[in-house]
C-alpha cells in the first residue's frame, strides 16, 4: 500500500493574511448607512437622468430617483461601506 502525503495548498498563505470579519453592531450599521447616504448624494449630483425608467413607490421620498438610479447608488454605497467597515476594523475603530 502506498502512503499518500498531503501537499500544502497554494492558497494557505493567502488565507493567513485575510482580515478577520467584523460582527454586526450599531456602529457597523451607522457606517453602512452613512456610506449609502454619501453614495446617493453623489448619484443625485452626477447621474444625468436619475428619474428614467421604472419609478419607486414614492418618488418624492427617494429624491425623485428611479429604480435603476437607486439600485446603482445603493450598490455603490454598499461597496464603499464594506471598504470603510474593513478599514475601520483594521484600525481598531470598530
N, C-alpha and C positions, 0 to 999 in steps of 0.2 A: 504494500500500500504506500502511495506517495504522500508525502507531507506537503500540505499547501501553506505557503507563507502569505500573510496578509501584506499587500503593498499599500503604503500610505496614499491617500487620495491627494491629488494636487491642490484641491481646494481647501484642505485643512488649515494651512496658514492664513488663508483669507478669512475663514470663519473666526479665527482668534482675534482679528482686528475689527470685527464688526461691532458697531456701537450697541450698547445694551438698550433694550426697548424701555420706554417710559410708560409707567402705568397711568391710567387716566386719573385726572384730578381737576378741580375747578380752574387751576392755573393753566393747565393744558387747554381746557375749553376756551378760556379767555384769549389765549394766544391764537387759537384757530379762528375764533370769531373776529378778532382784530385783523388778521391776515385776509379773511374773506371780505371784510368791510373795505379794506385798502384796495383789494383787487376789484371790487365792484366800483369804487370811485375811479380807479384807473380805467376800467372798461367804459364807464359812463363818459369819461372825458375823451377817450380815444376811438371808440367804435363809431364809425361814420353813420350808420343807420341802426341804432340799437333796438328799434321797435319793429323791425322787419319780421315777417313770418308769423307763426302762431303766438298769440298773446297769453300771458299768465292770467289766472283767475281775477286778480285785482291789480291791473297795471299801475294804478296810482301808488299802491303800497310798495311796488318794486321799482319805482322810479321811471315808469313808462317803458321798461325794457321788455323785449320779447323773450320767449323761452330759449332760443338759441344764444342770445347775448347773456342771459342769466346763467345758463349752463356753462358757457365759456368763462365767464368771470369767476364763478364759484369753483370751477375746475382749477383755474389759475390760483385762486385763493387757497385751495387745499394743497397744491404743490408748494406754494410759498409757506403755508402753515407747517407742513411736515419738515421743511428745511429749518424753519425758525424753532420748532419744538426740539428737533435733534440737536441743533446748535446750542440752544439754551440748556438742554440737558447735559451736553458735553461740558459746558462751562460750570455746571453745578447750580444753575439758577432755578431750574425746575426739579 
